[in-house]
């Protein structure tokens, strides 16, 4: 019995060490700042969503109503994220898109913090939390719904020529 407990304890210890090493291997983003720098540069709401993985209140973003041509960029670093032409009304209360500008401009990470499996969407330049992607988007396009916090983005209208 003592030998079995020793083996189990050893396996648990190895598992914990492996998880600790995995958390240290988190991706390094091109735009990297200290928490103090992020707090100084972002509004309280932007900081809560982008750096602390918060969620803004549904239907609170002025970006829900944006339908003019342009680009939605990361509020933390300016990385181009989404185009108006890929935006659609999902009825969820958050800006929704069927695809990013480029897949390389966003990162995806499994997320179980809400009690159910989801896929977190992050800015590929600064690692800021943007929202989540779901498989219930328009079937005539990608079938994806990028449900993005408006406070995590700024809108840049298309230049008129």
C-alpha positions as protocol buffer text, in pm:
chain_id: "A"
residue {
  index: 1
  type: UNK
  ca { x: 0 y: 0 z: 0 }
}
residue {
  index: 2
  type: UNK
  ca { x: 283 y: 235 z: 90 }
}
residue {
  index: 3
  type: UNK
  ca { x: 448 y: 168 z: -248 }
}
residue {
  index: 4
  type: UNK
  ca { x: 121 y: 243 z: -437 }
}
residue {
  index: 5
  type: UNK
  ca { x: 79 y: 571 z: -248 }
}
residue {
  index: 6
  type: UNK
  ca { x: 440 y: 664 z: -326 }
}
residue {
  index: 7
  type: UNK
  ca { x: 383 y: 598 z: -699 }
}
residue {
  index: 8
  type: UNK
  ca { x: 57 y: 800 z: -700 }
}
residue {
  index: 9
  type: UNK
  ca { x: 221 y: 1087 z: -514 }
}
residue {
  index: 10
  type: UNK
  ca { x: 515 y: 1084 z: -758 }
}
residue {
  index: 11
  type: UNK
  ca { x: 282 y: 1094 z: -1057 }
}
residue {
  index: 12
  type: UNK
  ca { x: 87 y: 1383 z: -908 }
}
residue {
  index: 13
  type: UNK
  ca { x: 409 y: 1572 z: -842 }
}
residue {
  index: 14
  type: UNK
  ca { x: 526 y: 1518 z: -1199 }
}
residue {
  index: 15
  type: UNK
  ca { x: 189 y: 1637 z: -1329 }
}
residue {
  index: 16
  type: UNK
  ca { x: 203 y: 1955 z: -1119 }
}
residue {
  index: 17
  type: UNK
  ca { x: 557 y: 2030 z: -1234 }
}
residue {
  index: 18
  type: UNK
  ca { x: 455 y: 1976 z: -1596 }
}
residue {
  index: 19
  type: UNK
  ca { x: 161 y: 2218 z: -1559 }
}
residue {
  index: 20
  type: UNK
  ca { x: 385 y: 2478 z: -1395 }
}
residue {
  index: 21
  type: UNK
  ca { x: 632 y: 2451 z: -1681 }
}
residue {
  index: 22
  type: UNK
  ca { x: 350 y: 2482 z: -1939 }
}
residue {
  index: 23
  type: UNK
  ca { x: 226 y: 2805 z: -1778 }
}
residue {
  index: 24
  type: UNK
  ca { x: 580 y: 2947 z: -1801 }
}
residue {
  index: 25
  type: UNK
  ca { x: 584 y: 2868 z: -2175 }
}
residue {
  index: 26
  type: UNK
  ca { x: 305 y: 3115 z: -2254 }
}
residue {
  index: 27
  type: UNK
  ca { x: 343 y: 3291 z: -2586 }
}
residue {
  index: 28
  type: UNK
  ca { x: 552 y: 3605 z: -2597 }
}
residue {
  index: 29
  type: UNK
  ca { x: 376 y: 3875 z: -2800 }
}
residue {
  index: 30
  type: UNK
  ca { x: 552 y: 4139 z: -3015 }
}
residue {
  index: 31
  type: UNK
  ca { x: 389 y: 4417 z: -2810 }
}
residue {
  index: 32
  type: UNK
  ca { x: 476 y: 4341 z: -2450 }
}
residue {
  index: 33
  type: UNK
  ca { x: 436 y: 4578 z: -2154 }
}
residue {
  index: 34
  type: UNK
  ca { x: 423 y: 4559 z: -1778 }
}
residue {
  index: 35
  type: UNK
  ca { x: 89 y: 4565 z: -1600 }
}
residue {
  index: 36
  type: UNK
  ca { x: 178 y: 4915 z: -1476 }
}
residue {
  index: 37
  type: UNK
  ca { x: 234 y: 5033 z: -1835 }
}
residue {
  index: 38
  type: UNK
  ca { x: -94 y: 4877 z: -1953 }
}
residue {
  index: 39
  type: UNK
  ca { x: -284 y: 5040 z: -1664 }
}
residue {
  index: 40
  type: UNK
  ca { x: -138 y: 5379 z: -1753 }
}
residue {
  index: 41
  type: UNK
  ca { x: -224 y: 5348 z: -2124 }
}
residue {
  index: 42
  type: UNK
  ca { x: -569 y: 5187 z: -2114 }
}
residue {
  index: 43
  type: UNK
  ca { x: -895 y: 5310 z: -1965 }
}
residue {
  index: 44
  type: UNK
  ca { x: -1021 y: 5113 z: -1665 }
}
residue {
  index: 45
  type: UNK
  ca { x: -1278 y: 4933 z: -1885 }
}
residue {
  index: 46
  type: UNK
  ca { x: -1020 y: 4853 z: -2156 }
}
residue {
  index: 47
  type: UNK
  ca { x: -777 y: 4722 z: -1895 }
}
residue {
  index: 48
  type: UNK
  ca { x: -1044 y: 4503 z: -1733 }
}
residue {
  index: 49
  type: UNK
  ca { x: -1135 y: 4339 z: -2065 }
}
residue {
  index: 50
  type: UNK
  ca { x: -804 y: 4332 z: -2252 }
}
residue {
  index: 51
  type: UNK
  ca { x: -567 y: 4246 z: -1966 }
}
residue {
  index: 52
  type: UNK
  ca { x: -794 y: 4079 z: -1706 }
}
residue {
  index: 53
  type: UNK
  ca { x: -1020 y: 3889 z: -1950 }
}
residue {
  index: 54
  type: UNK
  ca { x: -1334 y: 4070 z: -1842 }
}
residue {
  index: 55
  type: UNK
  ca { x: -1655 y: 4110 z: -2041 }
}
residue {
  index: 56
  type: UNK
  ca { x: -1838 y: 4434 z: -2104 }
}
residue {
  index: 57
  type: UNK
  ca { x: -2212 y: 4454 z: -2043 }
}
residue {
  index: 58
  type: UNK
  ca { x: -2420 y: 4333 z: -2338 }
}
residue {
  index: 59
  type: UNK
  ca { x: -2558 y: 4609 z: -2565 }
}
residue {
  index: 60
  type: UNK
  ca { x: -2326 y: 4868 z: -2405 }
}
residue {
  index: 61
  type: UNK
  ca { x: -2083 y: 4920 z: -2693 }
}
residue {
  index: 62
  type: UNK
  ca { x: -2127 y: 5202 z: -2942 }
}
residue {
  index: 63
  type: UNK
  ca { x: -1951 y: 4973 z: -3193 }
}
residue {
  index: 64
  type: UNK
  ca { x: -2265 y: 4758 z: -3213 }
}
residue {
  index: 65
  type: UNK
  ca { x: -2421 y: 5026 z: -3436 }
}
residue {
  index: 66
  type: UNK
  ca { x: -2121 y: 5079 z: -3666 }
}
residue {
  index: 67
  type: UNK
  ca { x: -2201 y: 4978 z: -4022 }
}
residue {
  index: 68
  type: UNK
  ca { x: -1989 y: 5216 z: -4228 }
}
residue {
  index: 69
  type: UNK
  ca { x: -1690 y: 5069 z: -4415 }
}
residue {
  index: 70
  type: UNK
  ca { x: -1376 y: 5047 z: -4207 }
}
residue {
  index: 71
  type: UNK
  ca { x: -1156 y: 4842 z: -3980 }
}
residue {
  index: 72
  type: UNK
  ca { x: -1185 y: 4751 z: -3614 }
}
residue {
  index: 73
  type: UNK
  ca { x: -842 y: 4761 z: -3447 }
}
residue {
  index: 74
  type: UNK
  ca { x: -713 y: 4649 z: -3108 }
}
residue {
  index: 75
  type: UNK
  ca { x: -763 y: 4926 z: -2851 }
}
residue {
  index: 76
  type: UNK
  ca { x: -432 y: 4832 z: -2688 }
}
residue {
  index: 77
  type: UNK
  ca { x: -196 y: 4813 z: -2986 }
}
residue {
  index: 78
  type: UNK
  ca { x: -377 y: 4911 z: -3307 }
}
residue {
  index: 79
  type: UNK
  ca { x: -353 y: 4567 z: -3469 }
}
residue {
  index: 80
  type: UNK
  ca { x: -614 y: 4529 z: -3748 }
}
residue {
  index: 81
  type: UNK
  ca { x: -871 y: 4276 z: -3630 }
}
residue {
  index: 82
  type: UNK
  ca { x: -1201 y: 4289 z: -3820 }
}
residue {
  index: 83
  type: UNK
  ca { x: -1365 y: 4462 z: -4119 }
}
residue {
  index: 84
  type: UNK
  ca { x: -1717 y: 4603 z: -4121 }
}
residue {
  index: 85
  type: UNK
  ca { x: -1798 y: 4391 z: -4427 }
}
residue {
  index: 86
  type: UNK
  ca { x: -1762 y: 4080 z: -4207 }
}
residue {
  index: 87
  type: UNK
  ca { x: -1975 y: 4219 z: -3924 }
}
residue {
  index: 88
  type: UNK
  ca { x: -2329 y: 4091 z: -3868 }
}
residue {
  index: 89
  type: UNK
  ca { x: -2610 y: 4137 z: -3619 }
}
residue {
  index: 90
  type: UNK
  ca { x: -2607 y: 3834 z: -3390 }
}
residue {
  index: 91
  type: UNK
  ca { x: -2856 y: 3964 z: -3136 }
}
residue {
  index: 92
  type: UNK
  ca { x: -2613 y: 3886 z: -2855 }
}
residue {
  index: 93
  type: UNK
  ca { x: -2531 y: 4245 z: -2762 }
}
residue {
  index: 94
  type: UNK
  ca { x: -2166 y: 4238 z: -2869 }
}
residue {
  index: 95
  type: UNK
  ca { x: -2008 y: 4322 z: -3204 }
}
residue {
  index: 96
  type: UNK
  ca { x: -2000 y: 3999 z: -3404 }
}
residue {
  index: 97
  type: UNK
  ca { x: -1792 y: 3905 z: -3708 }
}
residue {
  index: 98
  type: UNK
  ca { x: -1769 y: 3592 z: -3920 }
}
residue {
  index: 99
  type: UNK
  ca { x: -1390 y: 3621 z: -3964 }
}
residue {
  index: 100
  type: UNK
  ca { x: -1087 y: 3835 z: -3874 }
}
residue {
  index: 101
  type: UNK
  ca { x: -901 y: 4056 z: -4124 }
}
residue {
  index: 102
  type: UNK
  ca { x: -635 y: 3782 z: -4133 }
}
residue {
  index: 103
  type: UNK
  ca { x: -619 y: 3465 z: -3927 }
}
residue {
  index: 104
  type: UNK
  ca { x: -263 y: 3564 z: -3829 }
}
residue {
  index: 105
  type: UNK
  ca { x: -396 y: 3880 z: -3659 }
}
residue {
  index: 106
  type: UNK
  ca { x: -574 y: 3684 z: -3384 }
}
residue {
  index: 107
  type: UNK
  ca { x: -482 y: 3395 z: -3157 }
}
residue {
  index: 108
  type: UNK
  ca { x: -714 y: 3129 z: -3022 }
}
residue {
  index: 109
  type: UNK
  ca { x: -693 y: 2955 z: -2686 }
}
residue {
  index: 110
  type: UNK
  ca { x: -921 y: 2698 z: -2519 }
}
residue {
  index: 111
  type: UNK
  ca { x: -1119 y: 2857 z: -2235 }
}
residue {
  index: 112
  type: UNK
  ca { x: -1323 y: 2677 z: -1968 }
}
residue {
  index: 113
  type: UNK
  ca { x: -1359 y: 2967 z: -1724 }
}
residue {
  index: 114
  type: UNK
  ca { x: -1729 y: 3018 z: -1805 }
}
residue {
  index: 115
  type: UNK
  ca { x: -1820 y: 2665 z: -1699 }
}
residue {
  index: 116
  type: UNK
  ca { x: -1841 y: 2537 z: -2057 }
}
residue {
  index: 117
  type: UNK
  ca { x: -1581 y: 2483 z: -2327 }
}
residue {
  index: 118
  type: UNK
  ca { x: -1523 y: 2790 z: -2543 }
}
residue {
  index: 119
  type: UNK
  ca { x: -1249 y: 2934 z: -2759 }
}
residue {
  index: 120
  type: UNK
  ca { x: -1098 y: 3262 z: -2647 }
}
residue {
  index: 121
  type: UNK
  ca { x: -991 y: 3515 z: -2911 }
}
residue {
  index: 122
  type: UNK
  ca { x: -681 y: 3724 z: -2838 }
}
residue {
  index: 123
  type: UNK
  ca { x: -493 y: 3994 z: -3027 }
}
residue {
  index: 124
  type: UNK
  ca { x: -192 y: 3830 z: -3192 }
}
residue {
  index: 125
  type: UNK
  ca { x: 22 y: 4143 z: -3138 }
}
residue {
  index: 126
  type: UNK
  ca { x: -32 y: 4216 z: -2768 }
}
residue {
  index: 127
  type: UNK
  ca { x: -219 y: 3912 z: -2631 }
}
residue {
  index: 128
  type: UNK
  ca { x: -516 y: 4124 z: -2527 }
}
residue {
  index: 129
  type: UNK
  ca { x: -840 y: 3938 z: -2459 }
}
residue {
  index: 130
  type: UNK
  ca { x: -1096 y: 4026 z: -2727 }
}
residue {
  index: 131
  type: UNK
  ca { x: -1381 y: 3781 z: -2669 }
}
residue {
  index: 132
  type: UNK
  ca { x: -1474 y: 3434 z: -2790 }
}
residue {
  index: 133
  type: UNK
  ca { x: -1549 y: 3252 z: -3115 }
}
residue {
  index: 134
  type: UNK
  ca { x: -1844 y: 3015 z: -3154 }
}
residue {
  index: 135
  type: UNK
  ca { x: -1968 y: 2785 z: -3431 }
}
residue {
  index: 136
  type: UNK
  ca { x: -2312 y: 2945 z: -3458 }
}
residue {
  index: 137
  type: UNK
  ca { x: -2239 y: 3220 z: -3710 }
}
residue {
  index: 138
  type: UNK
  ca { x: -2391 y: 3269 z: -4056 }
}
residue {
  index: 139
  type: UNK
  ca { x: -2386 y: 2936 z: -4238 }
}
residue {
  index: 140
  type: UNK
  ca { x: -2366 y: 3105 z: -4580 }
}
residue {
  index: 141
  type: UNK
  ca { x: -2021 y: 3240 z: -4486 }
}
residue {
  index: 142
  type: UNK
  ca { x: -1782 y: 3081 z: -4236 }
}
residue {
  index: 143
  type: UNK
  ca { x: -2030 y: 2952 z: -3979 }
}
residue {
  index: 144
  type: UNK
  ca { x: -1824 y: 3131 z: -3711 }
}
residue {
  index: 145
  type: UNK
  ca { x: -1931 y: 3405 z: -3471 }
}
residue {
  index: 146
  type: UNK
  ca { x: -1646 y: 3609 z: -3330 }
}
residue {
  index: 147
  type: UNK
  ca { x: -1824 y: 3765 z: -3031 }
}
residue {
  index: 148
  type: UNK
  ca { x: -1594 y: 4056 z: -2946 }
}
residue {
  index: 149
  type: UNK
  ca { x: -1600 y: 4312 z: -2666 }
}
residue {
  index: 150
  type: UNK
  ca { x: -1645 y: 4656 z: -2821 }
}
residue {
  index: 151
  type: UNK
  ca { x: -1427 y: 4815 z: -2553 }
}
residue {
  index: 152
  type: UNK
  ca { x: -1137 y: 4600 z: -2677 }
}
residue {
  index: 153
  type: UNK
  ca { x: -1148 y: 4773 z: -3017 }
}
residue {
  index: 154
  type: UNK
  ca { x: -1140 y: 5111 z: -3186 }
}
residue {
  index: 155
  type: UNK
  ca { x: -1302 y: 5178 z: -3523 }
}
residue {
  index: 156
  type: UNK
  ca { x: -1107 y: 5333 z: -3810 }
}
residue {
  index: 157
  type: UNK
  ca { x: -1340 y: 5448 z: -4092 }
}
residue {
  index: 158
  type: UNK
  ca { x: -1235 y: 5372 z: -4448 }
}
residue {
  index: 159
  type: UNK
  ca { x: -1075 y: 5678 z: -4607 }
}
residue {
  index: 160
  type: UNK
  ca { x: -1302 y: 5848 z: -4860 }
}
residue {
  index: 161
  type: UNK
  ca { x: -1139 y: 5913 z: -5195 }
}
